[in-house]
């Protein structure tokens, strides 16, 4: 074991962050170049690009839960997460290189359209990322004890990852997306393989038997898992119905379906947040609180994903005098500011504040600030400069979303099953992402004021902030709105 790992020093926490940084960098590259390549080089229409982007959440639903479950139970190449990080990193680098080769692949297969190959490459890239993403986060829990060290681990994860995310947007803006693609392939490979070989993983996870693998009985059955997902049932049902309608080519004229599932989700949210702990089903697992985390986290992703997917429509609506190139620059600069704030805050601000006030309170406060930032863009974002400034405010919430929930969640489930529950936790991200693509897009298509993007973002962030206040702190102290626990 490296001396810096024994001490859990800052250099080690930065090393520990690199595999997750590699996957985050790959996602940043995908955001930067995928739509650009599909539109400018292969002439795909906006609805076709939307179908390509739907591959990501679908890959996350399948990949992260399955890989998380498997990685809890194996021991290969001297590690539990190591094989998935190394293999996933290598596959991700290859798929990044395949992005500019979509046309070549299509012509080689004798196809007349690029859509099928584009969807295949996008799905392969997302599956490759998902092979590694869960293990890159789970390994932080594996090698850090609960409490201060783990919070530092996840906040440094976001600081390092966020810094490289800003770098990705900057490289694309300064040197072009082609340079970004080839640099990303090299960086993703190095940041995945080298740290994975240097970090020593424990053979027995906390809460597991002394053997090198978690026994086959570990983890809840299908029924228990379905109960755990209670607050996400509304999302899941809507995504299944919405995707089926898309595939069938059926377009509903009203929003009755959306209102029905929104009502069901609201009811499930109330039921989840009002629940009291009647005894955990497994040792050291608090599934009642874990469900509350799922519910609260899902609403924050509705706001964030709506911004990421549809902000270009807001820029074009609010600043019609801008041409396509200038509108793209406004969009890119907005995300640079957002990413820069999200890179700096976690390790240097949110981590210390969490030690003093508690992770849950700090996270809820950041989401409240994010809600105000969204509202400010809608009401006062009358110039690109003002939008940039308010995006910095939104970045406070984004910094929290991509760092603190992992530390909060990891302290509410048994450590021997962290891979499985990290995958389940990811469903509170990908199911809202699909909802935004399928449902919010339909809503925005029927309103003239594209500023509704930030009205939705503000409302979703505020709702998430309130929901987080019902989550009990890991030390057993109730947050301000949390109901008392019965034993």
N, C-alpha and C positions, 0 to 999 in steps of 0.2 A: 504494500500500500504506500502511495506517495505520502510524504510527510505533511504536505499541505492538506491532504484529505483527512488525515488524523486530526489536524487542528481545525478543520472546516474553515480555513482562511479565505479571505476575499478572492485571491487568485484561483483557489479551487472552486469557489462558487461561480466564478466567471467561466472556468473550464467546464463545469457541470452544465452551464447554460448554453454552450455552443451547439450541441445536437438539436435542442429546441430552436436555437437561432437559425440553424440550417433550414429547418422546415418552415420557420416563419419567413425567412428570406425567399424560399421557393414560392410561398404564397404571395409575397409582395411582388415577385417577378410575374407570377400568373396574373395578378390584378393589373400590373402595368402593361403587359404585352399581349395577353390572350385576345381581348376584344379588338385591340389595334391590329393584330395580325389577321384575325378573321374578317375584319371589315375592309382593311386597306389592301391586303394581298390576295384574299380569296373571295371577296365580294359577298360575304354572307349578310343577310338582312338581320335587322334587330331582333325579330322573333326567333330566328335561327340561332343567333348568338345566345339568346336567353335559354334555349334548349341545351346548348353546350355548357353553360354555367350551371344548369341544374345537376350536372354530373357530380359536382363537388359535394353538396349535402347528401346525395344518395350514397356516395362512396364513404362519407363519414358515418352514416347510419350503420352500414354493414361493417366497414373496416375497423373502426375504433373499438367497438364492443367486442368483436371477434378476436382481434389482436390483443386487446387488453386481457381477455379471459385466458387466451393461450399463453401469453407472456408471464402470467402469474404462476403457471404450472410447469414451465420447462427450465432446463439448465443446459446450456449449450455454449461452447467456445468460452467457457469460464464466466458466463453471465446469464442473467435472466432476460434483461432488456437488450443486451449487447447484440445478439444476432439480428434482431428486428431493426435496430438503429443502423447497423452496418449495411444490411441488405436493402432496407428502405432508402437509405441515403444514396446508395449506388443506383438504384432504380429511378429515384427522383432526378438525379443528375442526368441520366439517360433520357428521361421523358422531357426534361427542359430542352435538351438538344433536339428533340423531335419536333418541338413547336414550329420552328421555321422550315421544317421538312415535310409539313402536311401535304403541300402540293406535290412534292417529289414522290411521296408514298402513294398518293392517290393515282398519279400517272403511272407509277410502277404496277399498281394493281389493275390498271385499265379502267378506272372509274371515271364517270363523267361529272360527278359532283364531289365537292370537298366536305360536305356536311358530315357524312358517316365517319370519315377518317378523323375529322376534327373532334367529333364526340368521343371516338375511341381513344385518341391521344389525350384529350382532356380527362377522360375517365381513368386512363392508365396513370396519368400524372397524379390525380387526386388519390387513387388507390395506393400509389407508391408513397405519397406523403403520409397517408393514414397508417401505413405499415409502421412508420417511425414515430409519428406525432405522439401517440399515446405513450409508448415506452420512453420517449425523451422527457416527458413530464413525470411519468411514474418513477423514473430512476431518481428524481430529486427527492421524492418521498422515501424511497428505499434507503438512501444514504444519509439522510438528515433526521435527527430526532424531532419529535413534536415540539412546537413552541417557537422560540426566537430563531433558532437555526433554520427551521423550515420556512418561516416567513421570509427570512433573508434569502433563502435559496430561490423562492418563487419571485420575489421582487427583483433580485439580480437577474433572473431569467428574463424578465420583461425589459429591464434596462439594457441588457446586452442585445437581446433580440430586437428591441425597438430602435436601437442605434443603427443596427444593420438594415432595418426596414427603411429608415430615413436615407441611408446610403443607397439603397436600391432605387428609390425614387429619384435621388440626385444623379446617379449614374445614367439613368434613362434620359433625364432632362438634358444633361450636359454632353453625353457621348452617344446617345441613341440606344434604342432597344436591342439592336443586334449585339452591341458590346455587352450590354447588361446580360443577355442570355448566355453568352459564352463564359463570362466571368462567374455568373451564378452557378453554372454547372461545376466549375472547379471548386468554388467556395463550399457549395453544398456537400460535395464529396469529402473534402478535407475536414469540415466541421462535424461531419457525422462519424467518420471512421476513426480519426486520430483520438478525439476525447473518449470515444467508446472503448478503445483499447487501453487507455491510461486509467480510467476510473475503475476501482475495485468494487464489485457488488457483493452484498452479503448473501451467503448461501441460504440462510433462513431469514425470511421476512418476519417482522414483528407480528406476533400473534399466530404464527404458523408453527408447525412441528419442527424439530431440529433437522429434518431431512432437507435435501437441497431443493425439493419442489413442493408446491402446495398440494395436498392430497386431493384426489378426484372429487371428494364430496364438498370441497370448498366452493363457496358461492351459492347464492339462492337459486332455487329452481325457477321454471318458467312462470309459475303462478306468482311466486314471491316477487320476481322481477317486474311482472306486470303491475303489481300493487305499488312497487316503488315508483313506477312511472306514472302514477295517478295524475299528478298535475300537468302532465304532457299529453294526456289522452286527447284533448281537444285539438292540439296541434297535429297529432298523428292522424286522427280521423280526417281532418280537413285536408292534410297533405295527400292522403291516399285518394280521397274523392277528387280533389283538385287536379292531381296528376292524371287520374283516369279520364277526366273530362278533357284535359289538354290532349292526351293521346288520341281520344276519340274525335277530337275536333269539334267538341260541343262548347259553345260560348253562351253563358247565361246572360240575360239582359238586365237582371236586377242583382242586388247584393244580398238577397235573402239568405243564400247559403252562408255567406260570410258572417252575417248577423247571428245566424243560428249557432255557428261554431264559436263565435265570440262570446255569446251568452253562456254556452256550455263551459268554455274555458274560465270565464269569470266565476262560475259556480264552483268549479274544481279548485280554483285559486283560494276561494274563501274556505272551502272544506279543508284544504291542505294547511293553510295558515292557522286555522282554528284548532287543529288536531293537538292532542296532548300525548306525551310519551307514556305509554302503558307498559313499557318494558321492551327493550330491544330484542330483536329476533336472534341476534348472534352476539357473541362476546365482543365487547368494545365497538359495537355498531349501534348508531342512533339513526335508524331509518326514517323516523318521523322528522327529525331535523334535516336529514339528507333530502327528503322530499321538499321541504321548505326552501332549501338551497336551489333545487331544480326549478321550482316555481319562480322564485325571485330572479334568478339568473336569466331565465328565458325571456322575460319582458325587457331586460336591458338589451338583449340582442335584437329584438324587434326594432328598437330605436336606432341602434348602430347599423344594422344591415340595411335598413331603409335609406339611411344617409349614404352608405357606400354604393349601393346599386343605382339610386335615382338622383343623386346630387347634380349630375350633369344636366338633367332636365330643369332643375331649379336655376342653375347658372344661366342656361339659355333663356329661361322665362324672365328672370329678374334683370338680366343684362342683355337685352336683345340686340344692342349695338355691337356686341362682340362677334367676331367671326369664329369659325370652327377652331382655328389654331389658338386664338386668344382665349376662347372659352375653355379649351383643354388646358391651357397654362394656368388659368384660375383654379380649375379643378385640381391640378397637380400640386400647386402651391398650397392649397387648402389642406391637402392630405399630408404634405411635408410638415406644416405647422402642427397638425394633429399628432403626427407620428413623433415629432421632436419632443413635444410635451410628454407624450406617453413613454418616451425613452428615458427622460430625466427623472420623473417623479417617483416611480416605484421604489428604487433602492435608496434614494436620497431624502425622500419626503414621506411617502406612504408607509414604508417600513418603520421608521422611527415613530411616526404618529400612531401606527397600529400597536406598538409596544406600550404606548402611554394610554390610549383610549380604547383599544380593542379593534380587531380587524373588521368586525361587522359594522360597528358604528362609523369607522373611517370610510368603509366601502359605501355605505348608504349615503353618507355626506357627499362623497365624490359624485354619486349618481344624481343627487339633488343639484349640484353645481352643473353637471352635464345638462340637466333639464333646463336650467336657466340659460345656458349657452345656446341650446337649440331655439328657445323662445326668442332670445336676442337676435339670432340670425333672421328669424321670420319677421320680427317687428322693426328691427333697426339695421339689418344688413343691406344698406342702400348703396354700398360701393364694395369693390373687391377687397380693399384694405380693411374695411370693417368686418367683412366676412372672415378674413384671415385672423383678425384679432379674436372674434367670437369662436372660431374653430379652436384656438388655443384654450379657451374656456371649456369647450366640449372635450378637449384632450385630457382634462383632469379626470373626467368620468371614464374615458377610454383607457387611461393608464391603470385605473382600478380594475376595470372589467377583465383585462388581460393578465392580471397578476394576482390580486387578493383572493378571488373565488377558489383558486386551486389550493391555496393554503387552508382556507376555511373548510372546503369540502374534504380534504384529506384527513382532517382531524375528527371526522364524523363517521368513518367507516373503518373496518378492520384492515390493518396495513397489509396483511397477507393477500387481500383481494383488491388492492389499490388499482391494479391494471383494469380489472373488470369494471370497477366503479368509476374510474377515469373515463372509460368508454361510455358508460351510462350517462355520466355527467355531460359528455360531449353531445348527447342527444338534446340537451337544453340549449345547445347552440344551433345544430343543424336543422332541427325541426322548425324553429322560428325562421331560419334562413329560407327554407322552402316556402313557408307561409308568406314571407315578404315577396318572393318571386311570383307566387301563384295568386295571392290575395291582395296584398297592398298594391301591386302593379295594376290589378283590375280597378281598384278604387281610384288610384291616381289618374288612370286613363279616362275617368269620367268627371274629373274636376278640372276647371281651367287654371286655378291658382296652384301652381306646383310648389308654392311655399308650404302646402299641406304636408310635404315631406318632413319639415321641421316641427310642425304641430304634432304630427304622429310621434316623432322622435322625442319631443318634450314630454308628451303624455306618457309614453311607454317608460321613459327613464324615471319620471316621477313615481309612477306606479311601482317600478322595480325598487326604488329607494324605500318606499313605504313597506313593501313586502319583506325586504331584508331586515327591517326592524323587528320582525316576528321571529327571526332566527336567533337561537340562544348562542351565547358565546361559548367557545370551546372549554373554558374553565368552569362552565356550568352557571355562570351569572347571566341572567336574562337581559336581553337588549330591551330598550325602553318599551316596545310594544309587545314583547313576547309574553305569551301566557305561561303561568307557572307549570312546572313539570310535576306530574304525579308519580310517585314510586310505590 
